[in-house]
Amino acid sequence: MKYAHILTLAVVLLLTSCGKKAPEATNENTEAVPVKLTAAEQVQVSDAVAGSGFISSESEARLSFKTGGVIQKIFVDEGDLVRKGQLLATLNLTEINAVVTQAKEGLDKAERDAKRASNLYRDTVATLEQYQNAQTGLNVARQNYEVASFNKNYSEIRAAADGVVVRKLMNEGEIIGAGMPVFFVNATGTNDWRIKVGVADRDWARLSEGDKATVEFDAFPEEQYTATVSRLSQGADPRNSLYEVELKLPKINHPLATGLFAKVNIKPGKLRSYVSVPVDAVVEGNGKDAFVFSPEGNKAKKIPVRIAYIDKDRTYLLSGLEAGTKVITDGSAYLTEGTELKIVQ
């Protein structure tokens, strides 16, 4: 019987416990996270446009023959110093001389025909039309001879100015077309070095002629120079969709050469507007996307933002936050959506 009473009591207790609701969990013991706040600021900044390019000379020239043919002789090599008017290369003149001779023979015949037609017209044997046709033939023959002689004169290459041969692009015996470069020459004694940089359209729109830039050369890693924007292209390069910006360098003590690699940072004169917050306010960054926390009552609200760039201890935002909005700085790393806050000064 004793065991029966014990079993009955156990069943009653079990039924009683099943009939009561379990106590609900409360947040009374949850500790609020202490945080500090700051206001997002609207700022106007002139953020730099970064790029890279190669140095070149404004007076550089690509020298070529006026006519095509076979290269007979090249008198200089890469690195040679040349003087203005110096003969650099010639073509084989066999074919060109033949063209000049034909033009001269045609001119001589046209002169005889014109003289004969003039005499006949004076004696009223030839008509006015025949006389005029002979004069026209003479003028055409004279122009043909001038063209052939002009081409012969430009069947050689001479230096346009004192300079240095940077590249020799062709060799003796090669067949070359009219206008194809044979030499790439830089003038000496000038101070007209340029750097050409490709930039995106959004950066091109913020630049103006006269904007300043800092320049660093890999060849002179300890030095930094100042350059000035001298030209902005008015069309994109179809190969890469970038806009070319040309920067003019001042006189530099180091010797420079065409093709030196340069890194530039251009400071636009036009300002851009951003919303700025401290770096500590930004969490969960993934490329340009990130989040900030803002207080909503005594709870944390998670706000997605788009980052423009980070400079020192400030983050500049493209979108997601309005100026004046309170954001959480100290303590933001310990928050999630809805976390209870304890605001401290």
C-alpha positions as CSV (number, residue, x, y, z in Angstrom):
1,M,0.0,0.0,0.0
2,K,2.9,2.3,0.8
3,Y,4.2,1.9,-2.7
4,A,0.7,2.6,-4.1
5,H,0.5,6.0,-2.3
6,I,3.9,7.0,-3.5
7,L,3.0,6.1,-7.1
8,T,-0.3,8.0,-6.8
9,L,1.5,11.2,-5.5
10,A,4.0,11.1,-8.4
11,V,1.2,10.9,-11.0
12,V,-0.6,13.9,-9.3
13,L,2.6,16.0,-9.3
14,L,3.3,15.2,-12.9
15,L,-0.3,16.1,-14.0
16,T,-0.1,19.4,-12.0
17,S,3.2,20.4,-13.6
18,C,1.9,19.7,-17.0
19,G,-1.1,21.9,-16.4
20,K,1.1,25.0,-15.6
21,K,2.7,27.2,-18.3
22,A,6.5,27.5,-18.4
23,P,7.8,30.9,-17.3
24,E,8.6,33.2,-20.3
25,A,12.1,34.4,-20.8
26,T,12.6,38.1,-20.1
27,N,15.1,40.7,-21.1
28,E,15.2,42.2,-17.6
29,N,18.7,40.8,-17.0
30,T,20.0,41.7,-20.5
31,E,22.7,44.4,-20.2
32,A,22.6,47.4,-22.5
33,V,25.7,48.0,-24.6
34,P,27.4,51.3,-23.7
35,V,28.0,53.4,-26.9
36,K,29.0,56.9,-28.0
37,L,27.3,58.9,-30.7
38,T,28.4,61.4,-33.3
39,A,26.6,63.3,-36.1
40,A,27.2,62.6,-39.7
41,E,28.6,65.7,-41.5
42,Q,28.1,67.1,-44.9
43,V,31.5,68.1,-46.3
44,Q,32.9,69.5,-49.5
45,V,36.2,67.9,-50.5
46,S,38.6,67.9,-53.4
47,D,39.5,64.2,-53.4
48,A,42.5,63.4,-55.6
49,V,42.3,61.6,-58.9
50,A,45.0,58.9,-59.0
51,G,46.4,57.5,-62.2
52,S,49.6,56.4,-63.9
53,G,51.2,57.0,-67.3
54,F,54.4,57.4,-69.2
55,I,56.5,60.5,-69.8
56,S,57.0,61.9,-73.3
57,S,58.2,65.0,-75.0
58,E,56.0,67.6,-76.7
59,S,58.7,68.0,-79.4
60,E,59.0,64.3,-80.2
61,A,58.7,63.4,-83.9
62,R,58.1,60.3,-85.9
63,L,60.1,60.8,-89.1
64,S,59.1,59.1,-92.4
65,F,59.5,59.2,-96.1
66,K,57.0,61.0,-98.3
67,T,57.0,58.2,-100.8
68,G,57.2,54.4,-100.5
69,G,60.1,52.3,-101.7
70,V,63.1,50.3,-100.6
71,I,65.3,51.8,-97.9
72,Q,68.8,52.3,-99.4
73,K,70.8,53.6,-96.4
74,I,70.3,54.4,-92.8
75,F,73.0,56.6,-91.3
76,V,72.1,56.7,-87.6
77,D,71.3,54.3,-84.8
78,E,69.3,54.4,-81.6
79,G,70.8,56.8,-79.0
80,D,72.7,58.9,-81.6
81,L,72.6,62.6,-81.3
82,V,71.6,64.4,-84.5
83,R,71.7,68.0,-85.7
84,K,69.0,69.9,-87.5
85,G,69.2,69.1,-91.3
86,Q,71.4,66.1,-90.8
87,L,70.7,63.3,-93.4
88,L,69.3,60.2,-91.5
89,A,68.1,57.8,-94.3
90,T,67.6,57.5,-98.0
91,L,65.4,55.4,-100.4
92,N,66.6,53.5,-103.4
93,L,65.9,56.1,-106.2
94,T,65.8,53.8,-109.2
95,E,62.0,53.8,-109.4
96,I,61.6,57.4,-108.2
97,N,64.1,58.7,-110.8
98,A,62.2,56.9,-113.5
99,V,59.0,58.6,-112.5
100,V,60.8,62.0,-112.5
101,T,62.3,61.3,-116.0
102,Q,58.9,60.3,-117.4
103,A,57.4,63.5,-116.0
104,K,60.2,65.6,-117.5
105,E,59.8,63.9,-120.9
106,G,56.1,64.6,-120.7
107,L,56.7,68.2,-119.9
108,D,59.1,68.6,-122.8
109,K,56.6,67.1,-125.2
110,A,53.8,69.4,-123.8
111,E,56.0,72.4,-124.3
112,R,56.6,71.5,-128.0
113,D,52.9,70.8,-128.6
114,A,51.9,74.1,-127.0
115,K,54.5,76.0,-129.1
116,R,53.3,74.3,-132.3
117,A,49.6,75.0,-131.5
118,S,50.4,78.6,-130.7
119,N,52.1,79.1,-134.1
120,L,49.3,77.4,-136.0
121,Y,46.7,79.4,-134.1
122,R,48.5,82.6,-135.0
123,D,48.4,81.6,-138.7
124,T,44.7,80.7,-138.3
125,V,45.5,77.1,-139.1
126,A,44.6,75.7,-135.6
127,T,41.3,76.5,-133.9
128,L,41.0,78.3,-130.5
129,E,40.0,75.0,-128.9
130,Q,43.1,73.3,-130.2
131,Y,45.3,76.1,-128.8
132,Q,43.6,76.0,-125.4
133,N,43.9,72.2,-125.2
134,A,47.6,72.4,-125.9
135,Q,48.0,75.0,-123.1
136,T,46.0,72.9,-120.7
137,G,48.2,69.9,-121.5
138,L,51.3,72.0,-120.9
139,N,50.0,73.0,-117.4
140,V,49.2,69.5,-116.5
141,A,52.6,68.2,-117.5
142,R,54.3,71.0,-115.6
143,Q,52.4,70.0,-112.4
144,N,53.2,66.4,-112.9
145,Y,56.9,67.2,-113.1
146,E,56.7,69.3,-109.9
147,V,55.0,66.5,-108.0
148,A,57.6,64.0,-109.1
149,S,60.5,66.3,-108.2
150,F,58.9,67.1,-104.8
151,N,58.5,63.4,-104.0
152,K,62.2,62.8,-105.0
153,N,63.3,65.5,-102.7
154,Y,61.4,63.8,-99.8
155,S,62.8,60.4,-100.6
156,E,65.3,61.1,-97.8
157,I,64.8,61.8,-94.1
158,R,66.6,64.8,-92.4
159,A,66.4,65.8,-88.8
160,A,63.9,68.6,-88.2
161,A,65.7,69.8,-85.1
162,D,68.7,69.0,-82.8
163,G,67.8,65.8,-80.9
164,V,68.4,62.2,-80.1
165,V,67.2,59.1,-81.9
166,V,65.0,57.3,-79.4
167,R,64.0,54.4,-81.6
168,K,64.9,53.1,-85.1
169,L,61.9,51.3,-86.4
170,M,63.1,50.1,-89.8
171,N,66.3,48.7,-91.3
172,E,68.2,48.9,-94.7
173,G,66.6,46.8,-97.5
174,E,63.1,46.9,-96.0
175,I,60.2,48.0,-98.2
176,I,58.3,50.8,-96.6
177,G,55.0,52.6,-97.4
178,A,54.6,56.3,-97.7
179,G,54.3,57.9,-94.2
180,M,55.4,54.8,-92.3
181,P,57.7,55.9,-89.3
182,V,61.3,55.1,-89.6
183,F,62.7,57.0,-86.6
184,F,61.3,58.3,-83.3
185,V,63.3,61.4,-82.4
186,N,63.1,63.7,-79.3
187,A,64.4,67.2,-79.5
188,T,67.2,68.1,-77.1
189,G,67.7,71.3,-75.1
190,T,63.9,71.7,-74.4
191,N,61.9,71.5,-71.2
192,D,58.6,70.2,-72.6
193,W,58.2,66.9,-70.8
194,R,54.6,65.6,-70.6
195,I,52.8,62.8,-68.7
196,K,49.7,61.3,-70.3
197,V,47.2,59.6,-68.0
198,G,43.9,57.9,-68.7
199,V,41.0,58.6,-66.2
200,A,37.4,57.6,-66.0
201,D,34.6,59.9,-67.1
202,R,33.5,60.8,-63.6
203,D,37.0,62.0,-62.8
204,W,37.5,63.7,-66.1
205,A,34.4,65.9,-65.4
206,R,36.0,67.2,-62.1
207,L,39.3,68.2,-63.7
208,S,40.3,71.5,-65.3
209,E,43.3,72.9,-67.0
210,G,45.7,74.4,-64.4
211,D,44.8,71.8,-61.7
212,K,47.9,70.7,-59.7
213,A,49.2,67.2,-59.3
214,T,52.0,65.4,-57.5
215,V,54.2,63.0,-59.5
216,E,56.4,60.2,-58.5
217,F,58.8,58.2,-60.8
218,D,59.8,54.6,-60.1
219,A,63.2,55.7,-61.4
220,F,63.5,58.3,-58.6
221,P,61.6,56.8,-55.7
222,E,62.8,59.3,-53.1
223,E,61.7,62.4,-55.1
224,Q,58.2,64.0,-55.6
225,Y,57.4,66.6,-58.2
226,T,54.6,69.0,-59.0
227,A,52.9,69.0,-62.4
228,T,50.0,71.0,-64.0
229,V,47.1,69.8,-66.1
230,S,47.8,71.2,-69.5
231,R,45.2,69.5,-71.7
232,L,42.0,67.4,-71.3
233,S,41.0,65.3,-74.2
234,Q,37.5,65.8,-75.6
235,G,36.9,62.2,-76.5
236,A,37.4,58.8,-74.9
237,D,40.0,56.3,-76.2
238,P,37.9,53.6,-78.0
239,R,40.4,51.0,-76.8
240,N,39.7,51.4,-73.0
241,S,37.0,54.1,-72.8
242,L,39.3,56.3,-70.7
243,Y,39.8,60.1,-71.2
244,E,43.4,61.3,-71.6
245,V,44.7,63.9,-69.3
246,E,48.0,65.6,-70.2
247,L,50.2,67.0,-67.4
248,K,53.2,69.4,-67.9
249,L,56.3,68.9,-65.8
250,P,58.5,71.7,-64.6
251,K,62.2,71.7,-65.1
252,I,63.7,68.7,-63.3
253,N,67.3,68.2,-62.3
254,H,67.2,64.5,-63.0
255,P,67.8,63.4,-66.6
256,L,64.5,62.2,-68.1
257,A,63.8,59.9,-71.0
258,T,60.7,59.0,-73.0
259,G,58.8,56.1,-71.5
260,L,59.6,56.6,-67.8
261,F,56.7,55.3,-65.7
262,A,55.0,57.9,-63.4
263,K,52.3,57.7,-60.7
264,V,50.3,60.9,-60.3
265,N,47.7,62.3,-57.9
266,I,45.7,65.2,-59.4
267,K,44.0,67.6,-57.0
268,P,40.8,68.9,-58.8
269,G,39.8,72.5,-58.3
270,K,36.1,71.4,-58.3
271,L,34.8,70.2,-55.0
272,R,32.6,67.1,-54.4
273,S,30.0,66.7,-51.7
274,Y,30.0,63.7,-49.3
275,V,28.5,62.7,-46.0
276,S,31.4,61.9,-43.7
277,V,31.5,59.8,-40.5
278,P,34.4,58.5,-38.4
279,V,36.0,55.3,-39.5
280,D,34.9,53.6,-36.2
281,A,31.3,54.0,-37.1
282,V,31.6,51.8,-40.2
283,V,31.2,48.0,-39.7
284,E,31.0,44.9,-41.9
285,G,32.8,46.5,-44.9
286,N,32.7,44.5,-48.1
287,G,34.4,46.5,-50.9
288,K,32.3,49.7,-51.3
289,D,29.4,48.3,-49.2
290,A,29.2,48.6,-45.4
291,F,26.9,49.4,-42.5
292,V,26.6,51.9,-39.7
293,F,24.4,51.8,-36.6
294,S,22.1,54.6,-35.5
295,P,20.0,54.8,-32.3
296,E,16.3,54.3,-32.7
297,G,14.9,54.9,-29.3
298,N,17.1,52.8,-27.0
299,K,17.7,50.2,-29.7
300,A,20.4,49.9,-32.4
301,K,19.3,50.3,-36.1
302,K,21.5,48.9,-38.8
303,I,21.8,51.1,-41.9
304,P,23.5,50.0,-45.2
305,V,25.8,52.6,-46.8
306,R,27.9,53.0,-49.9
307,I,31.6,54.1,-49.3
308,A,33.3,56.5,-51.6
309,Y,36.7,56.3,-50.0
310,I,38.5,56.4,-46.6
311,D,41.0,59.1,-45.7
312,K,42.9,58.8,-42.4
313,D,40.2,58.6,-39.6
314,R,37.2,59.6,-41.8
315,T,35.0,57.6,-44.1
316,Y,33.3,59.5,-47.0
317,L,29.9,58.0,-48.1
318,L,28.3,58.1,-51.5
319,S,24.8,57.1,-50.2
320,G,22.8,55.6,-47.4
321,L,23.0,58.3,-44.8
322,E,21.9,61.9,-44.4
323,A,23.9,64.7,-42.8
324,G,23.0,65.2,-39.2
325,T,22.0,61.6,-38.5
326,K,23.4,60.3,-35.2
327,V,25.7,57.3,-35.7
328,I,27.3,55.0,-33.1
329,T,31.1,55.1,-32.9
330,D,32.5,53.5,-29.7
331,G,30.8,50.2,-29.2
332,S,29.6,49.7,-32.8
333,A,31.6,46.5,-33.2
334,Y,29.5,44.8,-30.5
335,L,26.0,45.6,-31.9
336,T,23.4,43.8,-33.9
337,E,20.0,44.9,-35.1
338,G,17.9,45.7,-32.1
339,T,20.6,45.6,-29.5
340,E,19.7,47.7,-26.4
341,L,21.9,50.8,-26.0
342,K,23.3,52.7,-23.2
343,I,24.4,56.1,-24.5
344,V,27.4,57.6,-22.7
345,Q,29.1,60.9,-23.1
